[in-house]
């Protein structure tokens, strides 16, 4: 429908000499962006067909000057479609490859969470922009026992399930979950409301404890401990050290609990 209207306008505004002709080139390139190489070639041939119809209907087939202009237009259409399709296809391929490499660099291969490198970068940005946030460090209690008793394959499955619980419970609108290393995770929660953080971490803690893991006909569960510090005027490394100390305080108090800044125990 649109192409028919376009060629009707071409016919009414000078045929192959129409000032609207360059728009056809833009349409071909636009098609190339979305339909890749094949789409550009198809669009080019459709425009060749359309201009051939316009040229024939206008009765200019025997005029050598008009025929030269007509031939030049067709060659340009095909060149734009062919070269534009190749260029766009190559750029799309490079863009996809770039995204894949960036994902590999920023994601943990086992849990698919953001990795330590990504955590350091997002923490730095949050500090530079002076955003209100809480930093949470959490790890699986006595995870070495899980590996020793059930094996590292089962341990990896536990890590993946815990990562899934964290991702599902922490909304992306509120924060980001990272695998910090080993059985330890980090969470950045972009809020200044302590009650929201407390409610969320207690929810995570309960869901982790309720999750059942199976191995060789048996089943077991694990718990997690949490250390939570609020962003202030300290340097990123100091904030990390504070959250890490609060995590170990949660371990010292008996595990399976959340400890916030100023030794406040939650849940």
SEMARDO-634611 format. One line per 8 residues: number of its first residue (from 0); their letters; for each residue x, y, z of C-alpha. Coordinates in steps of 0.2 Angstrom, whole numbers, plus 5000, padded with zeros to 4 digits. Example, Ala and Ser with C-alpha at 12.3 -4.5 7.8 and 13.67 -1.06 7.14 Angstrom:
BEGIN
0) AS) 5062:4978:5039; 5068:4995:5036
//
This chain:
BEGIN
0) XXXXXXXX) 5000:5000:5000; 5014:5012:5005; 5024:5008:4990; 5010:5010:4978; 5007:5028:4985; 5025:5031:4984; 5026:5027:4966; 5010:5036:4962
8) XXXXXXXX) 5018:5052:4969; 5034:5048:4959; 5023:5048:4943; 5014:5064:4948; 5030:5073:4952; 5041:5070:4936; 5043:5051:4935; 5061:5046:4935
16) XXXXXXXX) 5066:5064:4937; 5055:5066:4952; 5064:5075:4967; 5056:5062:4978; 5068:5049:4970; 5081:5050:4984; 5068:5045:4997; 5069:5028:4989
24) XXXXXXXX) 5087:5026:4993; 5083:5031:5011; 5069:5018:5011; 5081:5004:5005; 5093:5008:5019; 5080:5009:5032; 5074:4991:5026; 5092:4986:5027
32) XXXXXXXX) 5093:4991:5045; 5078:4980:5050; 5078:4966:5037; 5097:4964:5035; 5105:4960:5018; 5090:4950:5010; 5078:4964:5014; 5089:4977:5006
40) XXXXXXXX) 5090:4966:4990; 5072:4963:4989; 5068:4981:4992; 5080:4986:4979; 5072:4975:4966; 5055:4981:4971; 5060:4999:4967; 5068:4993:4951
48) XXXXXXXX) 5052:4985:4946; 5042:5001:4952; 5053:5013:4942; 5052:5002:4927; 5033:5002:4927; 5033:5021:4929; 5046:5023:4915; 5036:5012:4903
56) XXXXXXXX) 5019:5020:4908; 5026:5037:4904; 5031:5031:4886; 5049:5036:4888; 5056:5019:4883; 5063:5025:4866; 5070:5042:4872; 5089:5039:4874
64) XXXXXXXX) 5092:5053:4887; 5077:5047:4898; 5083:5029:4896; 5101:5034:4902; 5093:5042:4917; 5082:5027:4920; 5097:5015:4919; 5107:5026:4931
72) XXXXXXXX) 5093:5026:4943; 5092:5007:4943; 5110:5004:4945; 5110:5016:4960; 5095:5007:4968; 5104:4990:4966; 5121:4997:4973; 5113:5005:4988
80) XXXXXXXX) 5103:4989:4992; 5119:4978:4989; 5132:4989:4998; 5120:4996:5011; 5114:4978:5015; 5132:4972:5017; 5138:4987:5028; 5122:4986:5039
88) XXXXXXXX) 5124:4967:5041; 5142:4968:5046; 5138:4982:5058; 5124:4972:5066; 5136:4957:5067; 5150:4967:5076; 5137:4975:5088; 5130:4958:5093
96) XXXXXXXX) 5148:4951:5095; 5152:4967:5106; 5137:4964:5117; 5142:4945:5119; 5159:4950:5124; 5153:4963:5136; 5141:4951:5144; 5155:4938:5146
104) XXXXXXXX) 5166:4952:5155; 5152:4957:5166; 5143:4941:5170; 5147:4926:5181; 5147:4911:5170; 5139:4899:5183; 5125:4910:5191; 5123:4922:5177
112) XXXXXXXX) 5123:4936:5190; 5134:4952:5188; 5152:4948:5193; 5164:4956:5205; 5171:4967:5191; 5153:4974:5187; 5150:4976:5206; 5166:4987:5208
120) XXXXXXXX) 5161:4998:5193; 5143:5000:5199; 5148:5004:5216; 5160:5017:5210; 5147:5025:5199; 5134:5026:5214; 5147:5034:5225; 5152:5047:5212
128) XXXXXXXX) 5134:5051:5209; 5131:5052:5228; 5116:5040:5226; 5107:5034:5242; 5110:5015:5243; 5113:5001:5255; 5127:4989:5252; 5123:4971:5257
136) XXXXXXXX) 5136:4956:5258; 5129:4939:5261; 5135:4921:5260; 5129:4904:5262; 5132:4897:5280; 5144:4883:5281; 5145:4881:5262; 5161:4871:5263
144) XXXXXXXX) 5152:4857:5272; 5140:4856:5258; 5155:4854:5245; 5163:4841:5257; 5148:4831:5260; 5139:4832:5243; 5152:4837:5231; 5156:4852:5221
152) XXXXXXXX) 5144:4848:5207; 5130:4849:5220; 5138:4864:5227; 5137:4873:5210; 5118:4868:5209; 5115:4876:5226; 5124:4892:5221; 5113:4893:5205
160) XXXXXXXX) 5097:4891:5215; 5102:4904:5228; 5107:4916:5214; 5090:4913:5206; 5081:4916:5223; 5091:4932:5225; 5087:4938:5207; 5068:4934:5209
168) XXXXXXXX) 5067:4942:5226; 5077:4958:5223; 5067:4969:5210; 5078:4977:5197; 5069:4993:5201; 5076:4993:5218; 5093:4985:5216; 5106:4974:5208
176) XXXXXXXX) 5113:4957:5214; 5131:4951:5211; 5141:4936:5214; 5156:4943:5223; 5166:4927:5224; 5164:4909:5230; 5148:4907:5240; 5148:4926:5243
184) XXXXXXXX) 5135:4938:5235; 5133:4957:5235; 5118:4967:5233; 5116:4986:5230; 5099:4992:5235; 5096:5010:5229; 5085:5017:5243; 5087:5027:5259
192) XXXXXXXX) 5072:5018:5268; 5079:5006:5281; 5062:4998:5283; 5062:4993:5264; 5079:4985:5266; 5075:4976:5282; 5059:4968:5274; 5068:4963:5258
200) XXXXXXXX) 5082:4955:5267; 5071:4945:5279; 5061:4939:5264; 5077:4933:5255; 5084:4925:5271; 5067:4915:5274; 5066:4910:5255; 5084:4903:5256
208) XXXXXXXX) 5081:4893:5272; 5065:4886:5265; 5072:4880:5248; 5075:4861:5248; 5090:4854:5239; 5091:4836:5234; 5106:4824:5232; 5107:4805:5230
216) XXXXXXXX) 5089:4802:5236; 5092:4814:5251; 5088:4832:5254; 5095:4846:5264; 5093:4865:5265; 5105:4880:5268; 5104:4897:5277; 5112:4913:5273
224) XXXXXXXX) 5120:4927:5284; 5119:4946:5279; 5129:4961:5283; 5121:4978:5278; 5129:4995:5278; 5122:5012:5272; 5131:5023:5260; 5139:5038:5268
232) XXXXXXXX) 5155:5049:5266; 5167:5034:5267; 5177:5028:5252; 5170:5013:5242; 5184:5001:5250; 5179:5007:5267; 5160:5004:5264; 5165:4986:5258
240) XXXXXXXX) 5175:4983:5274; 5161:4989:5285; 5148:4978:5276; 5160:4963:5277; 5163:4966:5296; 5144:4966:5298; 5143:4950:5288; 5155:4942:5300
248) XXXXXXXX) 5146:4949:5315; 5131:4940:5308; 5141:4924:5308; 5147:4927:5325; 5130:4929:5332; 5125:4912:5326; 5122:4913:5307; 5105:4914:5297
256) XXXXXXXX) 5103:4932:5302; 5104:4950:5295; 5116:4963:5304; 5114:4981:5299; 5125:4996:5303; 5128:5001:5321; 5126:4982:5326; 5107:4983:5324
264) XXX) 5101:4965:5322; 5086:4961:5310; 5076:4946:5311
//
